[in-house]
């Protein structure tokens, strides 16, 4: 069997091939810049977020949950918040600017990965630059969930941060340099920086720790020790930051769908997620944007899950075998790191969602060298042809998949094509209809959502809003109370109910409702504003002052809160 070596000196064309792969990334994803709407939860990430909108100092991103302004979700991702803040400063609320940033982030990830692979491909056992694997990463349509969806950029930020550390580490140790104290300190700093940046992008960035250790080990045991030390310092720093926000350094998902499931049930769902991952990597077509209510995870058969776990074990086995071969260590490490990056989605620890295509970003990135080695088992010309055909086929598929994220309507219409009985999709489509001015159409869709799932509370909350806007206070109250009954954590419904009670001058009831809302979502300014107004009407000046101050911490420019605070302070006698 011949090895597909295109060049006499395998790394000679590596740099320009890395640039070519980055250009392919732009070719595949720059068309997403034409998208001029908000998909899924993009709007919710930006609106009423005081850190993103610049009302609070940038450092506040390190002191709160990613969803603090809507209610904590256990997502500590300050780099994502800061990147959105920069976009908001540059582009305001123009979606195209945010999409441009996403495309550039992905191209930067591909470029940095290419630089790292160029440096890793040389040495005593030079190898061809893995352009096939990296090219697939650049254009793979399943990555639309990370690249074309604005809020999905967290995986790219994590990868970019980790690769900065890898690139620095390689630059300071390749070719072989001395083992002086100064150089080892640089190694430790590179490892610490890469680990910390990866974790601040997304929790999955922890998988960069073994990569950084392996890269340093390539230089010397002393460098490996320094790298591990730097990684440990970074993990401890991350744990400290996370502990200051959540009271615990460990990642968690408060609303994990499998939180109460047995370990065996989670393993079964995790195996099914692995099978779906394999399908999307090979054939990224015909899949829903959101798997929450997809039939893929309904009544999972144990034998299907076993296929997924068997495939993961096989990749790990091959990776170990390749690591023992001098000319196969990069591919072997790639396979093992790919396996490690799959672990967060297999429900060993209950995750926030069952599965999402964005979870494939890091596995595909880490596995690109292994994928390239697999294709190169073919005869040379066949390997090259396979790579070119795959990349050429994936580019138009990436364009098509990007269009799913054009706006809320396109996203949920695609969802209903695959999951026609999804009440969440009907609820969100109704919101899009309402924004477009088609209120009767929105009402019909909300009723359809309730027919599909009578226990779903959000349509009730939206119907209550419409009733309140029409002046039907009694109907609005009935709808909001029903929404709260069905979803105790529905903070928006509680805040809207508080507004109804304020309109009826039922001050004490309103204060009670707002107090619960602020406990559930202390980052929502509307809850504190409502509590301050209700408390003022009750002549409770101390609570008025406290609530107004809490709201002003989130929105310093809120004139209504400032006025209430000043009135309360005057009466208290400051």
Protein Blocks (a to p, Z undefined) as FASTA:
>chain_A
ZZddfbfblmlmmmmmmmmmmmmmmmmmmmmmmpccdehjlmmmmgoplklnopacfklm
mmccfklmnopehiacfklmmmmmmmmmmnopafklmmmmmmmmmmmmmmmmmmmmmmmm
gcjldcddffklmmmmmmomklmmmmmpmklmmmmmmmmmmmmmmmmmmmmmcccddfbf
klmmmmmmmmmmmmmmmmmmpmklmmmmmmmmmmmmmmomklmmmmmmmmmmmmmmmmmm
mmmmnopabdcdfklfklmpcfklmmmmmmmmmmmmmmmmmmgghiafblklgcklgoia
fklmmmmmmmmmmmmmmmmmmmmpmklmmmmmmmmmmmmmmmmmnomaacfbfbdfklmm
mmmmmmmmmmmmmmmmpcfklmmmmmmmmmmmmmmmmmmmmmmmmpmmlmmmmmmmmmmm
bfklmmmmmmmmmmnopamlmmmmmmmmmmmmmmbmklmmmmmmmmmmnopaklmmmmmm
mmmmmmmklmklmmmmmmmmmmnopmklmmmmmmmmmmmmmmbmklmmmmmmmmmmnopa
klmmmmmmmmmmmmmmlmklmmmmmmmmmmnoZZ
